[in-house]
């Protein structure tokens, strides 16, 4: 699959020369293919592996700078081995050199984020996860080995290649550090010992073996109920332990663990457990890491978001947008080499972020108001103003699908509700919508993602019943884009009356089918035939036979619920 490898570039020789001269960093070669040929891995990853193998073979005399130069100036056995591995040519070298392959994961991340609905606390949890996953991992590995040992770190996952005998110790070190800092984020690390030769030539098999071992570790690992310790700082953010909570007080934020401290908030003093104390302390200080990336990418300074009220649209609604990639299992199963894994993991993370950032910028512009809860790997979890959420969702899917040329697609579930609806409840519904959206992609050969959504017009989430919905959704992105386009036209058309749409929806939901069809024909003659024209374009119906209801799967359904739901959440400019 092309998504596993970089494409040929025009300025290959120039980039290599600049790298040799020190004008370019290794990071600048991430999308440059080795030898500038098709189906070759990233030059960055080849260099990384070359230096890593030289380190593992002779770490006592390791000289990083010299080894990077050696790659260009000599044809040693390591270079020959890597080239054979890249080209899948049989090579029996390094069967006697053993290494420890380590895989780690932060899992059930949403549970860690969503213990309460306060944006600052969610943001603090997001910062802590990202800090541990990327920065702190690299610090620990760099202090004990070399930075090239970190094959991948991001999206809650870590892959390391270490000298034999180091795997068990580093797994324990990282698990302890992740728990020491976060206290309650669930994490696990495991390792297997393999030969260097197997790592390169049997990567797919040993990856599955290691993944199975990690999954077993997750099942067996136990966590304390009320963890605490005397950690003073998380990065540069100081933790305040001045006021201790009374014994047997419950945390007012998670309502699960025992309180350890008392902190001041805008709502008065509250009791907090040590885990929530860390999230809320860091969350007060940081601007979301993803917001910062967005600002740096587009050179903007966004409005400061403190609560969901800062994100709501004019009607007081927000949208939770939750998405992930389709066909990911098949892609991962087809990863045959560590080079493919390195490039794909990094590229997936980059494309997902860029797809979301570009969609938000294109739809909301320079004054965008949004919050990112999780964004990495193929995972998207954002909160945006409801009135433009469907356009943003459509653009995210389109950006993601086109970046992978349809080899991988994205599905999205959307839940729209009042800004004071608990985020956890909205997320649970968005998650159900995502599952529904993904169903229509499973047995389809179409190279496009899908979307499903629910609009909660009441704070009573018990009104929501997925099984009772009948209509347009779930829908493929290419068809949804047509829907968005048509409704934009409707909103600008003076012949279309919003109140009339509500009248048709209510009538369709209360009258018998034959009664409603007569009512619709009367209303059409009385007002405008434009309603039939637009609905026919949305549903690809037939103008001659449409009389207010649609035939779908052998039964008549109302299109007006979908139209009314969409009308307020698609821009009309």
DACOR-V912634 format. One record per helix or strand. SS is the DSSP state (alpha for helix, beta for strand). FROM is the first residue (numbers start at 0). TO is the last residue. Records with the same first field share a line. If there is no record, write none. Layout:
# DACOR-V912634
SS: FROM-TO, FROM-TO
This chain:
# DACOR-V912634
alpha: 1-3, 11-19, 25-28, 33-35, 42-56, 58-60, 63-72, 76-86, 108-112, 118-143, 146-148, 166-181, 195-200, 202-219, 273-284, 288-297, 307-309, 327-332, 337-366, 385-402, 422-441, 460-462, 465-467, 476-491, 497-509, 512-525, 529-538, 559-566
beta: 32-32, 41-41, 97-106, 149-153, 156-162, 185-194, 232-233, 236-237, 243-243, 249-249, 257-257, 260-264, 267-271, 316-324, 369-375, 378-384, 409-417, 449-454, 474-475, 548-551, 554-557
